[in-house]
Amino acid sequence: MKSGFISFIGRPNAGKSTLLNRLVGSKIAIVSDKPQTTRTRILGVRNYPDAQVVFLDTPGIHRPLHRMNVRMVDVAVDTIHEVDVLGLVVDASEPSGKGDQFVFDLVKKAKAPVLLLLNKIDLMKKNRLLPIIERYSKEGTFAEIIPISASTGENVDRLERLIIDRLPEGDALYPADYVTDQPERFFAAEIVREKLLQFTHAEIPFSSAVLVDRMEEPTGASTLLRLYCTIVVDRESQKPIVVGHGGDMIKKIGTAAREELERFFKTKVFLDLHVRVKSEWREDEGILGEIGYH
């Protein structure tokens, strides 16, 4: 029996959350085409016949402009020295830049074996892969270089075996039915934020947060879960964008979020959304604490 931790790190929008969800077998990390979607570490557990693997999804490593972003990057960097295997996820369909090189330099300090995961190969011609693999091979940093598609699942089964092969021997670290360490309130807020990201653009995705003010579990014969959430934005001009004309935008966000929440919690959901302006909230210790940065 083997057990251990693997952390997925990389630049924003490399596909780490999509990969985590596929490996765990359920959606525990929200997914968006917007960079910096993941804001904190998300743990997911998968049991195999001969191993228990604890996967860690981390925020994308980027140049931080706010206290929140500094903590996002710290969360990702800290895992480099805390895991048994490190998975560096790269969007192989995009040209490599200075940001990628910064992450490569970080993982050179890792004591754990580093697997370079060339993701999104479904978006590129296969003849482009070989030169990329050859270029990275020359660095001598990586224990393995594995082309994958987190979206389609291509080559992910091979990745799983390579991870297990490199884990230490040991008993399971979590119970057999354990999936994640995040509380229900976290998932409620993240699902609302996912829909906020889906329907808004420009600066809104980066300058908004979702707080769960109250969560009332079903009681007695009732099967209704009641959720009261606040969408926090940075400036007064952003509030009418989130609310929309006649409230149409916040209704659209609320409807999509409620449907997803009902699938997640497997019960009927009443969702109440409000929008609040809090200038410089990304520097506010109170709000950062509420969204997981204690």
VEXTORKOL-718720 format. One record per residue: residue in three letters; x, y, z negated of N, C-alpha, C in turn. Coordinates in steps of 0.2 Angstrom, whole numbers, padded with zeros to 4 digits, always signed. Example, Ala and Ser with C-alpha at 12.3 -4.5 7.8 and 13.67 -1.06 7.14 Angstrom:
2
ALA+0066-0028-0039+0062-0022-0039+0066-0016-0039
SER+0064-0011-0035+0068-0005-0036+0064+0000-0039
This chain:
294
MET+0004-0006+0000+0000+0000+0000+0004+0006+0000
LYS+0003+0011+0004+0006+0017+0004+0001+0023+0003
SER+0004+0028+0000+0000+0034-0001+0004+0041-0001
GLY+0002+0046+0001+0005+0052+0001+0002+0058+0004
PHE+0006+0064+0004+0003+0070+0007+0006+0072+0014
ILE+0002+0074+0018+0005+0077+0024+0002+0084+0025
SER+0006+0089+0026+0003+0096+0027+0004+0098+0035
PHE-0002+0101+0037-0001+0103+0044+0000+0111+0044
ILE+0005+0113+0047+0007+0120+0047+0008+0122+0054
GLY+0008+0129+0055+0009+0131+0062+0006+0138+0063
ARG+0006+0141+0069+0003+0148+0070-0004+0148+0070
PRO-0007+0153+0070-0015+0154+0070-0017+0151+0076
ASN-0023+0147+0076-0027+0145+0082-0023+0139+0086
ALA-0019+0136+0082-0015+0130+0085-0019+0124+0085
GLY-0025+0124+0081-0029+0118+0081-0028+0113+0075
LYS-0026+0116+0070-0025+0112+0063-0031+0110+0060
SER-0036+0114+0060-0042+0113+0057-0046+0107+0061
THR-0046+0108+0067-0049+0103+0072-0046+0096+0071
LEU-0039+0096+0070-0036+0090+0069-0037+0087+0062
LEU-0038+0091+0057-0040+0089+0050-0046+0085+0050
ASN-0051+0089+0053-0058+0086+0054-0058+0079+0057
ARG-0055+0079+0063-0054+0072+0066-0051+0067+0062
LEU-0046+0068+0059-0042+0063+0055-0046+0061+0049
VAL-0050+0066+0045-0053+0064+0039-0060+0061+0041
GLY-0063+0062+0047-0069+0059+0049-0075+0063+0048
SER-0074+0069+0045-0080+0073+0044-0078+0080+0044
LYS-0082+0085+0045-0081+0092+0045-0080+0095+0038
ILE-0074+0096+0036-0072+0100+0030-0069+0106+0031
ALA-0067+0108+0037-0064+0114+0039-0068+0118+0044
ILE-0070+0124+0044-0073+0127+0049-0068+0128+0055
VAL-0071+0129+0061-0068+0129+0067-0070+0135+0071
SER-0066+0139+0073-0067+0145+0077-0062+0147+0083
ASP-0064+0150+0088-0059+0152+0093-0055+0158+0091
LYS-0057+0161+0085-0054+0167+0082-0048+0165+0078
PRO-0042+0168+0079-0036+0167+0075-0037+0168+0067
GLN-0033+0165+0063-0034+0166+0056-0040+0164+0053
THR-0044+0159+0056-0050+0157+0053-0049+0153+0046
THR-0044+0149+0046-0043+0146+0039-0039+0151+0035
ARG-0042+0152+0029-0039+0157+0024-0036+0153+0018
THR-0037+0147+0017-0034+0144+0011-0032+0137+0012
ARG-0029+0133+0008-0027+0126+0009-0034+0122+0008
ILE-0035+0117+0013-0040+0113+0012-0038+0106+0012
LEU-0040+0102+0007-0037+0095+0006-0043+0090+0009
GLY-0040+0085+0013-0045+0080+0015-0042+0073+0014
VAL-0045+0068+0012-0043+0061+0010-0045+0056+0015
ARG-0041+0052+0018-0043+0047+0022-0040+0040+0020
ASN-0044+0035+0019-0042+0029+0017-0041+0024+0023
TYR-0036+0021+0024-0034+0016+0029-0034+0009+0025
PRO-0034+0003+0029-0033-0003+0026-0026-0004+0022
ASP-0021+0000+0024-0015-0001+0020-0012+0006+0018
ALA-0016+0011+0017-0014+0017+0015-0019+0022+0013
GLN-0018+0027+0009-0022+0032+0008-0018+0039+0010
VAL-0020+0043+0014-0017+0048+0017-0021+0055+0015
VAL-0017+0059+0012-0020+0066+0009-0018+0071+0014
PHE-0022+0074+0018-0021+0079+0023-0022+0086+0020
LEU-0017+0090+0022-0018+0097+0020-0018+0102+0026
ASP-0024+0105+0027-0024+0110+0032-0022+0117+0029
THR-0018+0121+0032-0016+0127+0029-0017+0133+0034
PRO-0018+0139+0031-0018+0145+0036-0013+0146+0041
GLY-0014+0149+0046-0009+0150+0051-0004+0155+0049
ILE+0002+0153+0050+0008+0158+0048+0008+0164+0053
HIS+0007+0170+0050+0007+0176+0055+0010+0181+0051
ARG+0011+0187+0054+0014+0193+0051+0009+0196+0046
PRO+0009+0196+0040+0004+0198+0035+0003+0206+0035
LEU-0003+0209+0035-0004+0216+0035-0007+0218+0028
HIS-0010+0213+0025-0014+0214+0019-0012+0209+0013
ARG-0014+0211+0007-0012+0206+0002-0015+0199+0003
MET-0022+0199+0006-0025+0193+0007-0020+0189+0012
ASN-0018+0192+0017-0014+0188+0022-0007+0186+0020
VAL-0004+0190+0015+0002+0188+0012+0001+0181+0008
ARG-0005+0181+0005-0007+0175+0001-0008+0169+0006
MET-0012+0170+0011-0013+0165+0016-0006+0162+0018
VAL-0002+0166+0020+0005+0164+0023+0009+0160+0017
ASP+0008+0163+0011+0012+0159+0005+0009+0152+0004
VAL+0002+0152+0005-0001+0145+0004+0002+0140+0009
ALA+0003+0142+0015+0005+0138+0020+0013+0136+0019
VAL+0017+0141+0018+0024+0140+0017+0025+0136+0011
ASP+0022+0137+0005+0023+0133-0001+0022+0125+0000
THR+0018+0123+0005+0017+0116+0006+0023+0113+0009
ILE+0027+0117+0012+0033+0114+0016+0037+0110+0011
HIS+0037+0112+0005+0042+0109+0000+0038+0104-0005
GLU+0031+0103-0003+0027+0099-0008+0024+0093-0005
VAL+0026+0091+0001+0023+0085+0004+0028+0080+0006
ASP+0025+0074+0008+0029+0068+0010+0031+0069+0017
VAL+0026+0071+0021+0027+0072+0028+0025+0079+0030
LEU+0028+0082+0035+0026+0089+0038+0024+0088+0045
GLY+0018+0091+0047+0016+0091+0053+0016+0098+0056
LEU+0020+0099+0061+0020+0106+0064+0016+0106+0070
VAL+0010+0109+0070+0006+0109+0075+0007+0115+0080
VAL+0008+0114+0086+0009+0119+0091+0004+0119+0097
ASP+0002+0124+0099-0002+0125+0105+0002+0124+0111
ALA+0002+0118+0114+0007+0117+0119+0004+0120+0126
SER-0002+0122+0126-0005+0125+0132-0003+0132+0133
GLU+0000+0135+0128+0002+0142+0128+0010+0143+0127
PRO+0013+0148+0131+0020+0149+0130+0022+0150+0123
SER+0028+0148+0122+0031+0148+0115+0034+0156+0114
GLY+0033+0158+0108+0035+0165+0107+0039+0166+0100
LYS+0040+0172+0098+0044+0173+0092+0041+0170+0086
GLY+0034+0171+0086+0031+0168+0080+0032+0160+0079
ASP+0032+0157+0085+0033+0150+0085+0040+0148+0082
GLN+0045+0152+0084+0052+0152+0082+0053+0153+0075
PHE+0049+0158+0072+0049+0159+0065+0047+0153+0061
VAL+0042+0149+0063+0039+0143+0060+0044+0138+0061
PHE+0047+0137+0067+0053+0132+0068+0058+0133+0063
ASP+0060+0139+0062+0066+0141+0057+0064+0139+0050
LEU+0057+0140+0048+0055+0138+0041+0055+0131+0040
VAL+0053+0126+0045+0053+0119+0044+0060+0116+0044
LYS+0065+0120+0046+0072+0117+0046+0074+0116+0039
LYS+0071+0120+0034+0072+0119+0027+0069+0114+0023
ALA+0064+0110+0027+0060+0105+0024+0064+0099+0023
LYS+0063+0096+0017+0066+0089+0015+0062+0083+0018
ALA+0056+0084+0019+0052+0079+0022+0053+0078+0029
PRO+0051+0073+0032+0052+0072+0040+0047+0076+0043
VAL+0049+0080+0048+0044+0084+0052+0042+0081+0058
LEU+0035+0081+0059+0032+0078+0066+0030+0084+0070
LEU+0033+0085+0076+0031+0091+0080+0025+0088+0084
LEU+0019+0091+0083+0013+0089+0086+0011+0094+0092
LEU+0012+0092+0098+0010+0097+0104+0003+0096+0105
ASN-0001+0100+0103-0008+0100+0103-0011+0103+0109
LYS-0017+0102+0111-0021+0104+0116-0018+0102+0123
ILE-0016+0096+0123-0013+0093+0130-0019+0092+0135
ASP-0025+0092+0132-0031+0092+0137-0032+0098+0141
LEU-0029+0103+0139-0029+0110+0143-0024+0111+0148
MET-0019+0106+0149-0013+0107+0153-0012+0101+0157
LYS-0008+0103+0163-0006+0097+0167-0001+0093+0164
LYS-0001+0086+0164+0003+0082+0161+0011+0083+0163
ASN+0012+0085+0169+0019+0086+0171+0022+0092+0168
ARG+0018+0096+0165+0021+0102+0161+0024+0099+0154
LEU+0022+0094+0152+0023+0091+0145+0031+0089+0144
LEU+0033+0086+0149+0040+0083+0149+0045+0088+0148
PRO+0045+0094+0151+0050+0099+0150+0050+0102+0143
ILE+0043+0103+0140+0042+0105+0134+0045+0100+0128
ILE+0044+0094+0129+0047+0089+0125+0054+0089+0125
GLU+0057+0089+0131+0065+0089+0131+0068+0095+0128
ARG+0064+0101+0129+0067+0107+0125+0067+0107+0118
TYR+0061+0104+0115+0061+0103+0108+0065+0098+0105
SER+0067+0093+0109+0071+0087+0107+0078+0089+0106
LYS+0080+0094+0109+0087+0097+0109+0088+0100+0102
GLU+0083+0103+0099+0084+0106+0092+0086+0101+0087
GLY+0084+0095+0088+0086+0090+0083+0083+0091+0076
THR+0077+0094+0076+0074+0096+0069+0068+0091+0068
PHE+0066+0087+0073+0060+0084+0072+0061+0076+0072
ALA+0057+0073+0067+0058+0065+0067+0054+0062+0073
GLU+0049+0065+0075+0045+0063+0081+0042+0069+0084
ILE+0041+0068+0091+0037+0074+0095+0031+0070+0098
ILE+0025+0072+0096+0019+0068+0098+0014+0073+0102
PRO+0013+0072+0108+0008+0076+0112+0001+0073+0110
ILE-0003+0078+0108-0010+0075+0106-0015+0080+0108
SER-0021+0078+0108-0027+0083+0108-0032+0082+0102
ALA-0032+0086+0098-0036+0086+0092-0043+0086+0094
SER-0045+0090+0100-0051+0090+0102-0054+0084+0105
THR-0050+0080+0109-0053+0074+0112-0051+0068+0109
GLY-0046+0069+0104-0043+0063+0100-0038+0059+0104
GLU-0035+0062+0110-0030+0058+0113-0024+0058+0109
ASN-0021+0052+0108-0015+0050+0105-0015+0051+0097
VAL-0021+0053+0095-0022+0054+0087-0021+0047+0084
ASP-0023+0042+0087-0022+0035+0083-0014+0034+0082
ARG-0010+0036+0087-0003+0035+0087+0000+0039+0081
LEU-0003+0045+0081+0000+0050+0076-0002+0047+0069
GLU-0008+0044+0068-0010+0041+0061-0005+0036+0059
ARG-0003+0032+0064+0002+0026+0062+0009+0029+0060
LEU+0011+0034+0064+0018+0037+0063+0018+0041+0056
ILE+0012+0044+0054+0011+0047+0047+0012+0041+0042
ILE+0008+0036+0043+0008+0031+0038+0015+0027+0037
ASP+0018+0026+0043+0025+0023+0042+0030+0027+0038
ARG+0029+0034+0038+0033+0038+0034+0031+0040+0027
LEU+0026+0037+0025+0023+0039+0018+0027+0034+0013
PRO+0028+0036+0007+0031+0031+0002+0026+0026+0000
GLU+0028+0021-0003+0024+0015-0006+0021+0018-0012
GLY+0015+0016-0014+0012+0018-0020+0004+0017-0020
ASP+0001+0017-0026-0006+0017-0026-0010+0023-0024
ALA-0016+0022-0022-0020+0027-0020-0020+0033-0025
LEU-0020+0039-0023-0020+0045-0027-0027+0047-0029
TYR-0032+0045-0025-0039+0048-0026-0044+0042-0026
PRO-0049+0042-0029-0054+0037-0028-0056+0035-0021
ALA-0059+0029-0020-0060+0027-0013-0065+0032-0009
ASP-0070+0035-0013-0075+0039-0010-0074+0046-0010
TYR-0067+0048-0012-0066+0055-0012-0064+0058-0006
VAL-0067+0064-0004-0065+0067+0003-0061+0073+0002
THR-0063+0077-0002-0060+0084-0003-0060+0087-0010
ASP-0056+0091-0011-0056+0094-0018-0060+0101-0018
GLN-0062+0103-0013-0066+0110-0012-0073+0109-0015
PRO-0075+0114-0019-0082+0113-0022-0087+0115-0017
GLU-0094+0114-0018-0099+0115-0014-0100+0122-0012
ARG-0099+0127-0017-0099+0134-0016-0094+0136-0010
PHE-0088+0133-0010-0083+0135-0005-0086+0133+0002
PHE-0089+0127+0003-0092+0125+0009-0098+0129+0011
ALA-0102+0131+0007-0107+0136+0008-0105+0142+0011
ALA-0100+0145+0008-0097+0152+0010-0094+0151+0017
GLU-0090+0145+0018-0087+0144+0024-0091+0143+0030
ILE-0097+0140+0029-0102+0138+0034-0105+0145+0036
VAL-0107+0149+0032-0109+0156+0033-0104+0160+0037
ARG-0098+0160+0035-0092+0163+0038-0091+0161+0045
GLU-0092+0154+0046-0091+0151+0053-0096+0154+0058
LYS-0102+0155+0056-0107+0158+0060-0106+0165+0061
LEU-0103+0169+0056-0102+0176+0057-0096+0176+0062
LEU-0091+0172+0062-0086+0172+0067-0088+0171+0074
GLN-0093+0166+0074-0096+0164+0081-0100+0170+0084
PHE-0103+0174+0080-0108+0179+0084-0105+0186+0084
THR-0099+0187+0080-0096+0194+0080-0089+0194+0083
HIS-0087+0200+0085-0081+0200+0089-0077+0206+0086
ALA-0072+0208+0090-0067+0214+0088-0064+0213+0081
GLU-0065+0218+0077-0062+0218+0070-0066+0214+0065
ILE-0072+0213+0066-0077+0210+0061-0074+0203+0058
PRO-0072+0198+0063-0070+0192+0060-0064+0193+0055
PHE-0059+0198+0056-0054+0198+0052-0055+0202+0046
SER-0060+0207+0046-0061+0211+0040-0068+0210+0036
SER-0070+0203+0037-0076+0201+0033-0074+0195+0029
ALA-0079+0194+0024-0078+0189+0019-0085+0187+0017
VAL-0086+0181+0015-0093+0179+0012-0092+0176+0005
LEU-0096+0179+0001-0096+0177-0006-0103+0174-0008
VAL-0103+0169-0012-0109+0165-0014-0111+0168-0021
ASP-0116+0172-0021-0118+0176-0027-0122+0171-0032
ARG-0126+0166-0029-0130+0162-0033-0131+0156-0029
MET-0131+0150-0032-0132+0144-0029-0137+0140-0034
GLU-0143+0139-0032-0148+0135-0036-0149+0128-0033
GLU-0147+0123-0036-0148+0116-0034-0156+0115-0035
PRO-0158+0110-0030-0165+0108-0031-0167+0105-0038
THR-0172+0106-0040-0174+0104-0047-0181+0100-0046
GLY-0182+0096-0051-0189+0092-0051-0190+0089-0044
ALA-0196+0090-0042-0199+0087-0036-0196+0091-0030
SER-0194+0097-0031-0191+0101-0025-0185+0098-0022
THR-0185+0099-0015-0179+0097-0012-0175+0103-0009
LEU-0177+0109-0011-0175+0115-0008-0169+0118-0012
LEU-0163+0119-0008-0157+0122-0011-0157+0129-0009
ARG-0156+0134-0014-0157+0141-0013-0150+0144-0013
LEU-0148+0147-0008-0141+0151-0008-0142+0158-0007
TYR-0139+0162-0011-0139+0169-0010-0132+0171-0009
CYS-0130+0174-0003-0124+0176-0001-0123+0183+0001
THR-0117+0186+0000-0115+0193+0002-0110+0192+0007
ILE-0111+0196+0013-0106+0197+0018-0102+0203+0017
VAL-0096+0203+0015-0092+0209+0013-0088+0212+0020
VAL-0089+0218+0021-0085+0221+0027-0081+0227+0024
ASP-0077+0229+0028-0072+0234+0026-0074+0241+0027
ARG-0078+0243+0032-0080+0250+0033-0087+0250+0034
GLU-0090+0256+0033-0097+0258+0034-0099+0256+0041
SER-0095+0258+0046-0097+0257+0053-0098+0250+0055
GLN-0095+0245+0051-0096+0238+0052-0102+0235+0050
LYS-0105+0238+0045-0112+0235+0042-0117+0235+0047
PRO-0118+0240+0051-0124+0240+0056-0122+0235+0062
ILE-0116+0233+0063-0114+0228+0068-0116+0221+0065
VAL-0115+0220+0059-0117+0213+0056-0124+0213+0055
VAL-0128+0218+0053-0135+0218+0053-0138+0217+0059
GLY-0136+0221+0064-0139+0221+0071-0145+0226+0072
HIS-0147+0227+0078-0153+0231+0079-0159+0227+0076
GLY-0162+0231+0072-0168+0228+0068-0167+0222+0064
GLY-0161+0221+0063-0159+0215+0059-0158+0208+0063
ASP-0157+0209+0070-0157+0203+0074-0151+0199+0073
MET-0145+0203+0072-0139+0199+0071-0138+0195+0065
ILE-0140+0198+0059-0140+0194+0053-0145+0189+0053
LYS-0150+0189+0056-0155+0184+0057-0152+0178+0061
LYS-0149+0180+0066-0145+0175+0071-0140+0171+0067
ILE-0136+0175+0063-0131+0172+0059-0134+0167+0053
GLY-0140+0170+0050-0143+0166+0045-0146+0160+0047
THR-0149+0160+0053-0153+0154+0056-0148+0149+0058
ALA-0142+0151+0061-0137+0146+0063-0134+0143+0057
ALA-0133+0147+0052-0129+0145+0045-0134+0140+0042
ARG-0140+0142+0041-0145+0138+0037-0146+0131+0041
GLU-0146+0130+0047-0146+0124+0050-0140+0120+0049
GLU-0134+0123+0049-0128+0119+0048-0128+0117+0040
LEU-0130+0122+0036-0130+0120+0029-0135+0114+0027
GLU-0140+0114+0031-0145+0108+0030-0142+0102+0032
ARG-0138+0102+0037-0135+0096+0039-0129+0094+0034
PHE-0126+0099+0032-0120+0097+0027-0123+0095+0020
PHE-0128+0098+0018-0130+0096+0011-0136+0091+0011
LYS-0138+0090+0017-0143+0084+0018-0150+0086+0014
THR-0152+0092+0014-0158+0095+0011-0160+0101+0014
LYS-0166+0103+0013-0169+0110+0015-0165+0115+0011
VAL-0164+0121+0015-0160+0126+0012-0164+0133+0013
PHE-0164+0137+0008-0166+0144+0008-0160+0148+0008
LEU-0159+0152+0013-0153+0156+0013-0154+0164+0013
ASP-0152+0167+0009-0153+0174+0008-0146+0178+0009
LEU-0146+0182+0014-0139+0186+0016-0140+0193+0015
HIS-0135+0196+0012-0135+0203+0012-0128+0205+0014
VAL-0127+0212+0016-0121+0215+0019-0119+0220+0014
ARG-0113+0220+0012-0110+0225+0007-0103+0228+0010
VAL-0103+0234+0009-0096+0238+0011-0092+0238+0005
LYS-0086+0236+0006-0081+0236+0001-0074+0238+0004
SER-0072+0245+0004-0066+0247+0007-0060+0244+0004
GLU-0056+0241+0009-0050+0238+0007-0051+0232+0003
TRP-0056+0228+0004-0057+0222+0000-0051+0217+0000
ARG-0048+0217+0006-0042+0212+0007-0036+0214+0002
GLU-0037+0220-0002-0032+0221-0007-0035+0221-0014
ASP-0041+0219-0014-0045+0218-0020-0044+0212-0024
GLU-0041+0212-0030-0040+0205-0034-0046+0202-0035
GLY-0051+0205-0037-0058+0202-0039-0060+0198-0033
ILE-0061+0201-0027-0064+0198-0021-0059+0192-0019
LEU-0052+0193-0019-0048+0188-0017-0048+0182-0022
GLY-0050+0183-0028-0051+0178-0033-0057+0174-0031
GLU-0062+0177-0029-0068+0174-0028-0068+0170-0022
ILE-0064+0171-0017-0063+0167-0011-0057+0162-0011
GLY-0054+0162-0017-0049+0156-0018-0042+0158-0019
TYR-0041+0165-0020-0034+0167-0021-0033+0170-0028
HIS-0032+0165-0032-0032+0167-0040-0025+0169-0041
